[in-house]
Amino acid sequence: MADPHPPPSLAQALAATAARYPERGILLFDTRGRRESWRTYPEILAAARSTAARWRGLGLAPGDCLLIARPTDWSFIDCWLGAVTAGALPVAVAPGAGMGAARAQSARVEALVERLDARFALTSEAFRDLAGANAAHRTAEIARTFEEVTAATPARLDAVPSAPEATAFLQLTSGSTGHQRAVEISNRAALHNALAFDEAIREPLGAAPGDRPRWTVSWLPLNHDLGLVGGLIQSLVVGRNLCLLPSHAFLLRPELWLEQIAARGSVVSYSPNFALNTCVERLAETPGGELDLSSLRALICGAEMIRADTIAAFEDRLTPMGLRPAAVRPGYGLAEATVAVTVDGKGQGVRTRRLPGGFDRALGIDEVVCTGRPVRDTEVRIAGPDGRAKEDDGIGEVEVRGPGLFSGYFRDPEATRESFTADGWLRTGDLAFLHGGELYLTGRRKDLLIIRGQNFMPEEFEWIAESVGGGGGTLRAGAFSVARDRAGEQAVLVVEVAEREESERALLAAEIRDRVGRTLSLTLGDLVLVRRGRIPKTTSGKVRRGALRRMYLEGELGEDRPPG
């Protein structure tokens, strides 16, 4: 049952949880998953207020934007909650790992600093030094390390606006360059969606207090909406203990996630599709031994296209370890809806339906997974190209309406207007059909690549490829994703090149792969070098990525594959 009198703001929700559950809190592991530290919610509240006063002393005012480019650690939590407490607008940015990723992050942060007119950026000292090497880099002027923040003289923390409709924080949409938009999430939207999401999770678990999950275990990064809202904010709002594993720790040792689930009583957790397959592969190499996963009450799977065969393999491998039937439950959401739109709340196991149009070559499937019904007070409809709602089993664009929707794109009223229909429905750009009131996703936003749970715009790959060889080696590029196996989707890059010897083509291909890896921290699934004019384009010269994907899948580019 919904709380009839929820707190009006996130800051007040944290204070209420600290007062109601003083013994509960957050268990945080370091980036290698070895050392852990524990703080109660009263301690977290005190740290947030202290950090808020110190940021205020540095000059951060209500309404100012604070970029947080940190991994999952106490500096992130203290400063994110501190910004909310101070009435500022925190926005989490993916942290870089390694020098190549750090350089890419430097450009990413600088673009966001300019776009959002950020007042400060919380970074590492190494990142600030890297930004400082560029005299034109404004980020170097506004960057602060956590040590500098904690050493600052605190200022008096006056009362800040806490109205439900006030913007509480910003979260970034897909992509990892200046193309990202910042989504404004109000206090009301954040609190409503976190609570409605929690209710949907608990619905099939039983109403008794003992049936409620007591822990959330999450390794998802806090710059991701599912990690931030599903992990941190939801735990703070409902007063659940939270075990946080940095995503780097999961990637180093995926079984750590399962070990922490086994170590906690009555757990809810979250995972993208690829991570389930990662666990299956790792357990094939290193069996789980005495792990008891019966404590996992709900594992919400989302953040990318969900494959039934991936979930089946995960369940087959982990059922002998005590994984409950129907513990894995798919869901669907997006940043513009705070996080959750639908969740499978029946607790009957993963259900699928065949695609009304038959086999989808791009997805590599002929059936799709049910992602459940809308969370409380949220409506979903499927619209055709003419804008009219479709009947059951009719594929079209997912449109959403409800109190969990964003207030708008930060400083981009035109994009905000374009995102809504005349009658107030959010156009998601995702494709799906409804059957019996439940949502079945069939595709996703046009052109967006979702690789291992991370969102990329195709332009990111294309610009990298087109920059190789100083503009004389490559001519034009097109990027898209395809399904390969249970692990999910992989990025494919097709590049037009001038006539070259085979040895030169091999070097060019190697340089493109290397530059993509260093810049985006991603390995290409495939790279195809083609001759001039092979990439289909519109009359205005734009790459027709859908047509290019079809050519690739039909083998029409096979004759132009690069050597090696």
C-alpha positions as CSV (number, residue, x, y, z in Angstrom):
1,M,0.0,0.0,0.0
2,A,1.3,3.4,-0.9
3,D,2.4,5.8,1.9
4,P,-0.4,8.4,2.1
5,H,2.0,11.0,3.4
6,P,5.4,10.5,1.8
7,P,8.2,13.1,2.6
8,P,8.1,16.0,0.2
9,S,11.8,15.7,-0.8
10,L,14.7,13.3,-1.1
11,A,16.6,15.2,1.6
12,Q,13.7,14.8,4.0
13,A,13.2,11.1,3.0
14,L,16.8,10.5,4.1
15,A,16.2,12.2,7.4
16,A,13.0,10.2,7.9
17,T,14.8,6.9,7.2
18,A,17.6,7.8,9.5
19,A,15.1,8.4,12.3
20,R,13.0,5.3,11.6
21,Y,15.8,2.8,10.9
22,P,18.8,4.0,12.8
23,E,20.4,0.6,12.8
24,R,20.2,0.1,9.0
25,G,22.6,1.6,6.4
26,I,25.0,1.0,3.5
27,L,27.8,-1.6,3.3
28,L,30.4,-0.4,0.7
29,F,33.2,-2.4,-0.9
30,D,36.3,-0.9,-2.5
31,T,37.0,-1.0,-6.2
32,R,38.7,-4.4,-6.0
33,G,35.9,-5.9,-3.9
34,R,38.2,-6.7,-1.0
35,R,37.7,-4.1,1.8
36,E,34.4,-3.1,3.1
37,S,33.0,-0.3,5.3
38,W,29.7,0.2,7.0
39,R,27.7,3.4,7.8
40,T,24.3,3.6,9.3
41,Y,21.7,5.9,7.8
42,P,22.1,8.5,10.7
43,E,25.9,8.5,9.9
44,I,25.1,8.9,6.2
45,L,22.7,11.8,7.0
46,A,25.3,13.5,9.1
47,A,27.9,13.2,6.3
48,A,25.5,14.5,3.7
49,R,24.7,17.6,5.8
50,S,28.4,18.2,6.6
51,T,29.3,17.9,2.9
52,A,26.4,20.1,1.9
53,A,27.7,22.9,4.2
54,R,31.3,22.5,2.8
55,W,30.1,22.7,-0.8
56,R,28.1,25.8,0.2
57,G,31.3,27.2,1.7
58,L,33.0,26.6,-1.7
59,G,30.3,28.6,-3.4
60,L,27.8,25.9,-4.6
61,A,24.3,27.5,-4.4
62,P,20.8,26.1,-4.7
63,G,20.1,25.3,-8.4
64,D,23.7,25.0,-9.3
65,C,24.8,21.9,-11.2
66,L,27.5,19.7,-9.7
67,L,29.1,17.1,-11.9
68,I,30.2,14.0,-10.1
69,A,32.8,12.0,-12.0
70,R,33.7,9.4,-9.3
71,P,33.3,5.6,-9.0
72,T,31.1,4.1,-6.4
73,D,32.7,5.2,-3.2
74,W,31.9,7.3,-0.2
75,S,33.0,10.5,-2.0
76,F,30.2,9.9,-4.5
77,I,27.6,9.2,-1.9
78,D,28.5,12.0,0.4
79,C,28.7,14.6,-2.4
80,W,25.6,13.4,-4.3
81,L,23.5,13.4,-1.1
82,G,25.2,16.6,0.0
83,A,24.3,18.4,-3.2
84,V,20.6,17.3,-2.8
85,T,20.7,18.5,0.8
86,A,22.1,21.8,-0.3
87,G,19.5,22.3,-3.0
88,A,22.0,21.9,-5.8
89,L,21.6,19.6,-8.8
90,P,24.0,16.6,-8.8
91,V,24.6,14.8,-12.1
92,A,26.6,11.6,-12.2
93,V,29.1,11.0,-15.0
94,A,30.8,7.7,-15.8
95,P,34.3,7.7,-14.3
96,G,37.3,6.9,-16.6
97,A,39.5,3.9,-15.9
98,G,43.0,4.0,-17.4
99,M,44.7,6.8,-19.3
100,G,42.8,6.2,-22.6
101,A,39.5,6.3,-20.8
102,A,40.5,9.2,-18.7
103,R,41.2,11.3,-21.8
104,A,37.8,10.3,-23.2
105,Q,36.2,11.2,-19.9
106,S,38.0,14.6,-20.0
107,A,36.4,15.4,-23.3
108,R,33.1,14.1,-22.1
109,V,33.1,16.1,-18.9
110,E,34.2,19.3,-20.6
111,A,31.3,19.0,-23.1
112,L,28.9,18.5,-20.2
113,V,30.4,21.4,-18.2
114,E,29.7,23.7,-21.1
115,R,26.3,22.3,-21.9
116,L,25.0,22.4,-18.3
117,D,27.0,25.4,-17.2
118,A,28.2,23.3,-14.2
119,R,29.4,25.2,-11.1
120,F,31.7,22.5,-9.9
121,A,32.9,19.0,-10.9
122,L,34.0,16.4,-8.3
123,T,36.9,14.5,-9.9
124,S,40.1,12.7,-9.0
125,E,43.4,14.7,-8.8
126,A,44.7,12.8,-11.8
127,F,41.7,13.8,-13.8
128,R,42.1,17.4,-12.8
129,D,45.7,17.4,-13.8
130,L,44.8,15.9,-17.2
131,A,42.2,18.6,-17.7
132,G,44.6,21.3,-16.6
133,A,47.0,20.3,-19.4
134,N,44.5,21.9,-21.8
135,A,44.6,25.7,-21.2
136,A,41.1,26.0,-22.8
137,H,39.6,23.3,-20.5
138,R,37.2,25.1,-18.2
139,T,36.8,21.9,-16.1
140,A,40.3,22.5,-14.6
141,E,39.0,25.7,-13.1
142,I,35.9,24.1,-11.5
143,A,37.3,20.7,-10.6
144,R,37.5,19.8,-6.9
145,T,38.8,16.6,-5.3
146,F,36.9,15.1,-2.3
147,E,39.9,16.0,-0.1
148,E,39.5,19.6,-1.0
149,V,35.8,19.5,-0.3
150,T,36.2,17.9,3.2
151,A,38.9,20.5,4.0
152,A,36.7,23.4,3.0
153,T,35.3,25.8,5.7
154,P,31.6,24.9,6.1
155,A,29.1,27.7,5.5
156,R,25.7,28.1,7.2
157,L,23.2,25.8,5.5
158,D,20.0,27.8,5.2
159,A,16.8,26.1,4.4
160,V,16.5,25.1,0.8
161,P,13.5,24.6,-1.4
162,S,12.0,21.2,-0.7
163,A,8.7,21.4,-2.8
164,P,7.7,18.1,-4.3
165,E,7.8,19.6,-7.8
166,A,11.3,21.1,-7.4
167,T,14.1,19.4,-9.4
168,A,16.1,17.1,-7.1
169,F,18.8,15.9,-9.4
170,L,19.8,15.4,-13.1
171,Q,20.5,12.1,-14.8
172,L,22.0,11.7,-18.2
173,T,20.4,10.0,-21.2
174,S,22.1,7.6,-23.6
175,G,25.5,8.2,-25.1
176,S,28.8,9.3,-23.6
177,T,29.6,12.5,-25.4
178,G,28.2,16.0,-25.6
179,H,25.1,14.5,-27.2
180,Q,23.8,13.5,-23.8
181,R,20.8,15.3,-22.4
182,A,20.3,15.9,-18.7
183,V,16.9,14.7,-17.5
184,E,15.4,16.8,-14.7
185,I,13.9,14.5,-12.0
186,S,11.7,16.2,-9.4
187,N,11.4,15.2,-5.8
188,R,7.9,13.9,-6.5
189,A,8.9,11.8,-9.5
190,A,11.9,10.3,-7.7
191,L,10.0,9.4,-4.5
192,H,6.9,8.1,-6.4
193,N,8.9,6.0,-8.8
194,A,11.2,4.5,-6.1
195,L,8.1,3.6,-4.0
196,A,6.1,2.3,-6.9
197,F,9.0,0.2,-8.2
198,D,9.5,-1.2,-4.7
199,E,5.8,-2.1,-4.5
200,A,6.0,-3.9,-7.8
201,I,9.0,-5.9,-6.7
202,R,7.4,-6.9,-3.4
203,E,3.9,-7.7,-4.9
204,P,4.4,-11.5,-5.4
205,L,6.6,-11.9,-2.3
206,G,3.9,-11.8,0.4
207,A,2.5,-9.1,2.7
208,A,4.0,-10.3,6.0
209,P,7.0,-8.2,7.3
210,G,9.2,-11.3,7.1
211,D,8.5,-11.5,3.3
212,R,9.9,-8.1,2.6
213,P,13.5,-7.9,1.3
214,R,15.9,-6.6,4.0
215,W,18.8,-6.0,1.6
216,T,19.5,-4.6,-1.8
217,V,22.8,-5.9,-3.3
218,S,23.9,-3.9,-6.3
219,W,27.0,-3.6,-8.5
220,L,25.4,-1.3,-11.1
221,P,27.3,2.1,-11.4
222,L,25.6,5.1,-9.8
223,N,25.8,7.0,-13.0
224,H,23.2,4.5,-14.4
225,D,19.5,5.1,-13.6
226,L,19.0,1.6,-12.4
227,G,22.0,1.7,-10.1
228,L,21.2,5.2,-8.8
229,V,17.4,5.0,-8.4
230,G,16.9,1.2,-8.0
231,G,19.9,0.8,-5.8
232,L,20.8,3.9,-3.8
233,I,17.6,6.1,-3.8
234,Q,15.1,3.2,-3.4
235,S,17.1,1.8,-0.4
236,L,17.2,5.3,1.2
237,V,13.5,5.9,0.7
238,V,12.2,2.5,1.9
239,G,14.9,2.0,4.6
240,R,16.4,-1.2,3.2
241,N,20.1,-2.1,3.9
242,L,22.2,-1.6,0.8
243,C,25.3,-3.6,-0.2
244,L,27.2,-1.6,-2.9
245,L,29.8,-3.2,-5.0
246,P,31.7,-1.0,-7.5
247,S,31.1,-2.1,-11.1
248,H,34.8,-2.6,-11.5
249,A,34.8,-5.1,-8.7
250,F,32.0,-7.1,-10.4
251,L,33.9,-7.1,-13.7
252,L,37.0,-8.3,-12.0
253,R,35.2,-11.1,-10.1
254,P,31.5,-11.6,-11.0
255,E,31.1,-14.2,-8.3
256,L,31.6,-11.5,-5.7
257,W,28.0,-10.3,-6.5
258,L,26.6,-13.8,-5.9
259,E,28.7,-14.2,-2.7
260,Q,27.2,-11.0,-1.3
261,I,23.7,-12.1,-2.2
262,A,24.3,-15.4,-0.4
263,A,25.7,-13.6,2.7
264,R,22.6,-11.3,3.2
265,G,19.2,-12.3,4.3
266,S,16.2,-11.7,1.9
267,V,17.8,-9.8,-1.0
268,V,16.5,-7.8,-4.0
269,S,19.1,-7.1,-6.8
270,Y,19.3,-5.8,-10.3
271,S,21.1,-6.9,-13.5
272,P,21.4,-6.2,-17.2
273,N,21.1,-9.2,-19.5
274,F,24.9,-9.4,-20.2
275,A,25.8,-9.9,-16.5
276,L,23.7,-13.0,-16.2
277,N,25.6,-14.6,-19.0
278,T,28.9,-13.4,-17.4
279,C,28.0,-15.2,-14.2
280,V,27.2,-18.4,-16.1
281,E,30.5,-18.3,-18.0
282,R,32.5,-17.6,-14.8
283,L,30.8,-20.3,-12.8
284,A,31.6,-22.8,-15.6
285,E,35.3,-21.9,-14.9
286,T,35.1,-21.5,-11.1
287,P,32.1,-23.4,-9.6
288,G,30.2,-21.6,-6.9
289,G,30.9,-24.2,-4.3
290,E,28.8,-23.8,-1.2
291,L,26.9,-20.7,-2.3
292,D,23.3,-20.6,-1.1
293,L,21.3,-18.2,-3.2
294,S,17.9,-19.0,-1.6
295,S,18.0,-15.5,0.0
296,L,17.6,-13.9,-3.4
297,R,13.9,-12.9,-3.4
298,A,13.9,-10.8,-6.6
299,L,16.4,-10.2,-9.4
300,I,15.1,-7.4,-11.7
301,C,16.6,-7.8,-15.1
302,G,16.6,-4.7,-17.4
303,A,18.7,-1.9,-18.8
304,E,19.1,-3.6,-22.2
305,M,17.2,-6.1,-24.4
306,I,16.4,-9.2,-22.4
307,R,16.9,-12.6,-23.9
308,A,14.9,-15.6,-22.6
309,D,17.8,-18.0,-23.4
310,T,20.1,-16.0,-21.2
311,I,17.7,-16.1,-18.3
312,A,17.2,-19.9,-18.8
313,A,20.9,-20.6,-18.8
314,F,21.3,-18.5,-15.6
315,E,18.5,-20.3,-13.9
316,D,19.8,-23.7,-15.0
317,R,23.2,-22.9,-13.6
318,L,22.1,-21.3,-10.3
319,T,19.0,-23.4,-9.4
320,P,21.3,-26.1,-7.8
321,M,22.6,-23.3,-5.6
322,G,19.2,-22.5,-4.2
323,L,18.0,-19.9,-6.7
324,R,14.2,-19.7,-6.2
325,P,11.8,-20.4,-9.1
326,A,10.7,-17.1,-10.7
327,A,13.3,-15.0,-8.8
328,V,14.4,-13.4,-12.1
329,R,11.9,-10.9,-13.2
330,P,12.3,-8.7,-16.3
331,G,11.4,-5.0,-16.3
332,Y,11.5,-2.0,-18.6
333,G,12.3,1.6,-17.9
334,L,14.2,4.7,-19.0
335,A,15.9,7.8,-17.5
336,E,13.0,10.0,-18.6
337,A,10.6,7.9,-16.4
338,T,13.1,8.2,-13.4
339,V,13.8,4.5,-13.9
340,A,10.9,2.0,-13.8
341,V,7.9,1.8,-16.2
342,T,7.0,-1.9,-16.0
343,V,8.0,-4.9,-13.9
344,D,7.0,-8.5,-14.0
345,G,5.0,-8.7,-10.8
346,K,3.4,-12.1,-11.2
347,G,6.3,-14.2,-9.9
348,Q,5.5,-16.9,-12.4
349,G,8.8,-17.1,-14.1
350,V,9.9,-15.6,-17.4
351,R,7.2,-15.6,-20.0
352,T,7.6,-15.1,-23.7
353,R,5.5,-14.6,-26.8
354,R,6.4,-15.1,-30.5
355,L,6.9,-11.9,-32.4
356,P,3.7,-11.0,-34.4
357,G,5.9,-10.5,-37.4
358,G,8.0,-13.6,-37.1
359,F,11.8,-13.9,-36.8
360,D,13.7,-10.6,-36.3
361,R,17.1,-11.0,-37.9
362,A,18.6,-7.9,-36.2
363,L,17.7,-9.2,-32.7
364,G,18.4,-12.8,-33.6
365,I,15.2,-14.0,-32.0
366,D,11.6,-15.0,-32.9
367,E,10.2,-14.5,-29.4
368,V,10.4,-11.7,-26.9
369,V,10.3,-11.5,-23.1
370,C,7.4,-10.2,-21.1
371,T,8.5,-7.2,-19.0
372,G,5.3,-7.0,-17.0
373,R,2.6,-4.4,-16.2
374,P,3.1,-0.7,-15.5
375,V,4.1,0.3,-11.9
376,R,1.5,2.1,-9.8
377,D,-0.2,5.1,-11.4
378,T,1.8,4.7,-14.7
379,E,0.1,4.2,-18.0
380,V,1.6,2.6,-21.2
381,R,0.2,2.6,-24.7
382,I,1.5,1.5,-28.1
383,A,1.2,4.1,-30.9
384,G,1.4,3.6,-34.6
385,P,3.1,5.9,-37.1
386,D,-0.2,7.9,-37.3
387,G,-0.2,8.4,-33.5
388,R,-3.2,6.2,-32.9
389,A,-3.1,3.6,-30.1
390,K,-2.7,0.0,-31.3
391,E,-4.7,-3.0,-30.1
392,D,-3.2,-6.0,-28.4
393,D,-0.2,-7.6,-30.3
394,G,0.2,-4.5,-32.5
395,I,3.8,-3.4,-32.6
396,G,4.5,0.3,-32.3
397,E,6.2,3.0,-30.2
398,V,6.0,2.8,-26.5
399,E,4.4,5.9,-25.0
400,V,4.3,6.5,-21.2
401,R,2.3,8.8,-18.9
402,G,2.5,9.1,-15.1
403,P,3.8,10.9,-12.0
404,G,7.3,9.3,-12.4
405,L,8.1,11.2,-15.6
406,F,10.8,13.8,-15.8
407,S,10.1,17.5,-15.7
408,G,12.0,18.2,-18.9
409,Y,15.5,18.2,-20.4
410,F,17.7,20.6,-18.6
411,R,18.0,23.9,-20.5
412,D,16.5,22.3,-23.7
413,P,12.8,23.3,-23.9
414,E,12.6,22.4,-27.6
415,A,13.7,18.8,-27.0
416,T,11.3,18.6,-24.1
417,R,8.4,19.7,-26.3
418,E,9.3,17.2,-29.0
419,S,9.4,14.3,-26.5
420,F,5.7,14.6,-25.7
421,T,2.5,14.1,-27.7
422,A,-0.1,16.8,-27.8
423,D,-2.1,14.9,-25.1
424,G,0.9,14.5,-22.7
425,W,2.4,11.1,-23.4
426,L,6.1,10.6,-23.4
427,R,7.4,9.3,-26.7
428,T,10.1,6.7,-25.8
429,G,11.3,5.7,-29.2
430,D,11.2,2.1,-28.1
431,L,9.2,-0.5,-29.9
432,A,6.9,-3.1,-28.3
433,F,3.5,-4.6,-28.2
434,L,1.0,-5.1,-25.4
435,H,-0.7,-8.4,-24.7
436,G,-3.2,-8.7,-21.9
437,G,-2.0,-5.4,-20.4
438,E,1.7,-6.6,-20.3
439,L,4.5,-5.1,-22.3
440,Y,6.8,-7.1,-24.7
441,L,9.7,-5.1,-26.0
442,T,10.7,-5.8,-29.6
443,G,13.3,-3.2,-30.2
444,R,14.7,0.0,-28.8
445,R,15.4,3.6,-29.5
446,K,16.4,4.2,-33.1
447,D,20.1,3.9,-33.7
448,L,21.0,3.6,-29.9
449,L,23.6,1.0,-29.2
450,I,23.3,-0.7,-25.7
451,I,26.4,-2.8,-25.2
452,R,26.9,-4.6,-21.9
453,G,24.4,-2.3,-20.2
454,Q,26.1,0.9,-21.4
455,N,24.5,3.3,-23.9
456,F,26.4,4.6,-26.9
457,M,25.4,6.8,-29.8
458,P,26.5,5.6,-33.2
459,E,28.1,8.9,-33.9
460,E,30.7,8.1,-31.2
461,F,32.0,5.1,-33.2
462,E,31.7,6.9,-36.5
463,W,33.6,10.0,-35.5
464,I,36.4,7.9,-34.1
465,A,36.7,5.9,-37.4
466,E,36.5,9.0,-39.5
467,S,39.3,10.7,-37.6
468,V,41.8,7.8,-38.3
469,G,44.3,8.6,-40.9
470,G,43.8,12.4,-40.6
471,G,40.7,12.3,-42.8
472,G,42.5,10.8,-45.8
473,G,42.4,7.2,-44.8
474,T,38.7,6.8,-43.9
475,L,35.8,8.5,-45.7
476,R,32.6,7.6,-44.0
477,A,31.4,5.2,-41.2
478,G,28.2,3.7,-39.9
479,A,27.7,2.0,-36.6
480,F,25.0,-0.3,-35.3
481,S,24.6,-3.3,-33.0
482,V,23.6,-6.9,-33.5
483,A,22.8,-9.8,-31.3
484,R,25.6,-12.4,-31.2
485,D,24.8,-14.8,-28.4
486,R,23.3,-15.0,-24.9
487,A,25.8,-12.2,-23.8
488,G,23.6,-9.7,-25.7
489,E,24.5,-7.2,-28.4
490,Q,27.8,-6.2,-29.9
491,A,28.9,-3.1,-31.8
492,V,29.5,-3.4,-35.5
493,L,31.4,-0.6,-37.4
494,V,31.4,-0.3,-41.2
495,V,33.9,2.1,-42.6
496,E,34.4,3.4,-46.2
497,V,38.1,3.7,-47.1
498,A,40.0,4.9,-50.0
499,E,41.8,2.3,-52.3
500,R,44.7,0.8,-50.4
501,E,47.0,-2.1,-50.3
502,E,45.9,-5.0,-48.1
503,S,48.7,-4.4,-45.7
504,E,47.6,-0.8,-45.3
505,R,44.0,-1.9,-44.8
506,A,45.1,-4.2,-42.0
507,L,47.0,-1.4,-40.3
508,L,44.0,0.9,-40.7
509,A,41.6,-1.7,-39.2
510,A,44.0,-2.3,-36.3
511,E,44.2,1.4,-35.6
512,I,40.4,1.9,-35.7
513,R,39.9,-1.1,-33.3
514,D,42.6,0.3,-30.9
515,R,41.2,3.8,-30.9
516,V,37.7,2.6,-30.3
517,G,38.9,0.5,-27.4
518,R,41.0,3.3,-25.8
519,T,38.3,6.0,-26.3
520,L,35.1,4.1,-25.4
521,S,36.6,1.2,-23.3
522,L,34.8,-1.2,-25.6
523,T,35.9,-4.0,-28.0
524,L,34.2,-3.9,-31.4
525,G,32.2,-7.0,-32.2
526,D,33.0,-6.6,-35.9
527,L,34.8,-4.1,-38.2
528,V,34.1,-4.1,-41.9
529,L,36.1,-1.9,-44.3
530,V,34.2,-1.2,-47.5
531,R,34.9,0.7,-50.7
532,R,33.7,4.2,-51.4
533,G,29.9,4.5,-51.8
534,R,29.0,1.2,-50.2
535,I,27.3,2.8,-47.1
536,P,23.7,3.7,-47.9
537,K,22.8,7.3,-47.3
538,T,19.8,9.6,-47.5
539,T,19.6,12.3,-50.1
540,S,20.9,14.7,-47.6
541,G,24.0,12.5,-46.9
542,K,23.0,11.0,-43.6
543,V,23.9,7.3,-43.0
544,R,20.9,5.0,-43.2
545,R,21.9,2.8,-40.3
546,G,18.9,0.5,-40.5
547,A,19.6,-0.3,-44.1
548,L,23.3,-0.7,-43.4
549,R,22.4,-3.2,-40.6
550,R,20.2,-5.2,-43.0
551,M,23.0,-5.3,-45.6
552,Y,25.4,-6.6,-43.0
553,L,23.0,-9.3,-41.7
554,E,22.2,-10.4,-45.3
555,G,25.9,-10.8,-46.1
556,E,25.9,-8.1,-48.7
557,L,29.1,-6.6,-47.2
558,G,31.0,-10.0,-47.1
559,E,33.0,-9.3,-50.2
560,D,34.4,-6.2,-48.6
561,R,35.6,-7.6,-45.3
562,P,39.0,-6.3,-44.2
563,P,42.0,-8.7,-44.1
564,G,42.6,-10.5,-40.9
